[in-house]
């Protein structure tokens, strides 16, 4: 199970890493430059909040719902891959 966790952690990093430059383009293209700082602050803190919520959901599903350990990891892996491909398909006019 530990090896599977590290494999998924590497996969999450692989899919989340390329999203940062695209997020910069989205914020620059759709929002007023006066609020970009606040949006980037919210976006940078949302990663930490997402980790806390993810740990809570995994712990809840394993200990209280008695699901096998690998099911939450597969669920979050699929969600992260879908979100990554949705972000890559956003068309931004320069």
C-alpha positions as a Markdown table, in Angstrom:
| # | Residue | x | y | z |
|---|---|---|---|---|
| 1 | Unk | 0.0 | 0.0 | 0.0 |
| 2 | Unk | 2.9 | 2.4 | 0.8 |
| 3 | Unk | 4.4 | 1.8 | -2.7 |
| 4 | Unk | 1.0 | 2.4 | -4.3 |
| 5 | Unk | 0.7 | 5.7 | -2.3 |
| 6 | Unk | 4.1 | 6.9 | -3.7 |
| 7 | Unk | 3.2 | 5.9 | -7.2 |
| 8 | Unk | 0.0 | 8.0 | -7.0 |
| 9 | Unk | 1.8 | 10.9 | -5.4 |
| 10 | Unk | 4.3 | 11.0 | -8.3 |
| 11 | Unk | 1.4 | 10.8 | -10.7 |
| 12 | Unk | -0.4 | 13.7 | -9.0 |
| 13 | Unk | 2.7 | 15.8 | -9.2 |
| 14 | Unk | 3.1 | 14.9 | -12.9 |
| 15 | Unk | -0.4 | 16.0 | -13.7 |
| 16 | Unk | -0.6 | 19.0 | -11.4 |
| 17 | Unk | 2.8 | 20.5 | -12.3 |
| 18 | Unk | 2.0 | 21.6 | -15.9 |
| 19 | Unk | -1.2 | 23.2 | -14.7 |
| 20 | Unk | 0.5 | 26.2 | -13.1 |
| 21 | Unk | 1.4 | 28.1 | -16.3 |
| 22 | Unk | -2.0 | 27.4 | -17.8 |
| 23 | Unk | -3.6 | 28.8 | -14.6 |
| 24 | Unk | -1.5 | 32.0 | -15.0 |
| 25 | Unk | -2.9 | 32.4 | -18.5 |
| 26 | Unk | -6.5 | 31.8 | -17.4 |
| 27 | Unk | -6.2 | 34.4 | -14.6 |
| 28 | Unk | -4.5 | 37.0 | -16.9 |
| 29 | Unk | -7.1 | 36.5 | -19.7 |
| 30 | Unk | -10.3 | 36.5 | -17.7 |
| 31 | Unk | -9.8 | 38.7 | -14.7 |
| 32 | Unk | -9.0 | 42.3 | -14.0 |
| 33 | Unk | -5.3 | 42.9 | -13.3 |
| 34 | Unk | -6.3 | 44.7 | -10.0 |
| 35 | Unk | -7.6 | 41.4 | -8.5 |
| 36 | Unk | -4.9 | 39.0 | -9.8 |
| 37 | Unk | -3.0 | 39.1 | -6.5 |
| 38 | Unk | -6.0 | 38.0 | -4.5 |
| 39 | Unk | -6.8 | 35.3 | -7.0 |
| 40 | Unk | -3.3 | 33.9 | -6.9 |
| 41 | Unk | -3.3 | 34.0 | -3.1 |
| 42 | Unk | -6.6 | 32.1 | -3.0 |
| 43 | Unk | -5.3 | 29.6 | -5.6 |
| 44 | Unk | -2.0 | 29.0 | -3.8 |
| 45 | Unk | -3.8 | 28.4 | -0.5 |
| 46 | Unk | -6.4 | 26.1 | -2.1 |
| 47 | Unk | -3.7 | 23.4 | -2.7 |
| 48 | Unk | -3.1 | 23.2 | 1.1 |
| 49 | Unk | -6.8 | 23.3 | 1.8 |
| 50 | Unk | -7.3 | 20.5 | -0.8 |
| 51 | Unk | -4.7 | 18.3 | 0.8 |
| 52 | Unk | -6.5 | 18.7 | 4.2 |
| 53 | Unk | -9.9 | 17.9 | 2.7 |
| 54 | Unk | -8.4 | 15.0 | 0.7 |
| 55 | Unk | -6.8 | 13.5 | 3.8 |
| 56 | Unk | -10.1 | 13.9 | 5.7 |
| 57 | Unk | -12.1 | 12.2 | 2.9 |
| 58 | Unk | -9.7 | 9.3 | 2.6 |
| 59 | Unk | -9.6 | 8.8 | 6.3 |
| 60 | Unk | -13.4 | 9.0 | 6.5 |
| 61 | Unk | -13.8 | 6.5 | 3.7 |
| 62 | Unk | -11.3 | 4.0 | 5.0 |
| 63 | Unk | -12.0 | 4.1 | 8.8 |
| 64 | Unk | -15.7 | 4.9 | 8.9 |
| 65 | Unk | -17.1 | 3.6 | 5.6 |
| 66 | Unk | -14.8 | 0.6 | 5.8 |
| 67 | Unk | -13.7 | 0.9 | 2.1 |
| 68 | Unk | -10.5 | -0.7 | 0.9 |
| 69 | Unk | -7.5 | 1.7 | 1.1 |
| 70 | Unk | -6.9 | 1.7 | -2.7 |
| 71 | Unk | -10.4 | 2.9 | -3.6 |
| 72 | Unk | -10.0 | 6.6 | -2.5 |
| 73 | Unk | -6.6 | 6.8 | -4.2 |
| 74 | Unk | -8.1 | 5.6 | -7.5 |
| 75 | Unk | -11.0 | 8.0 | -7.1 |
| 76 | Unk | -8.7 | 11.0 | -6.6 |
| 77 | Unk | -6.4 | 9.9 | -9.3 |
| 78 | Unk | -9.2 | 9.8 | -11.8 |
| 79 | Unk | -10.5 | 13.2 | -10.7 |
| 80 | Unk | -7.1 | 14.8 | -11.0 |
| 81 | Unk | -6.6 | 13.4 | -14.5 |
| 82 | Unk | -10.0 | 14.6 | -15.6 |
| 83 | Unk | -9.4 | 18.1 | -14.2 |
| 84 | Unk | -6.0 | 18.2 | -15.9 |
| 85 | Unk | -7.4 | 17.4 | -19.3 |
| 86 | Unk | -10.2 | 19.9 | -18.9 |
| 87 | Unk | -7.7 | 22.6 | -18.0 |
| 88 | Unk | -5.6 | 21.8 | -21.1 |
| 89 | Unk | -8.7 | 22.1 | -23.4 |
| 90 | Unk | -9.5 | 25.7 | -22.4 |
| 91 | Unk | -8.9 | 28.0 | -25.3 |
| 92 | Unk | -7.5 | 31.4 | -24.5 |
| 93 | Unk | -7.5 | 34.2 | -27.1 |
| 94 | Unk | -4.3 | 36.2 | -27.0 |
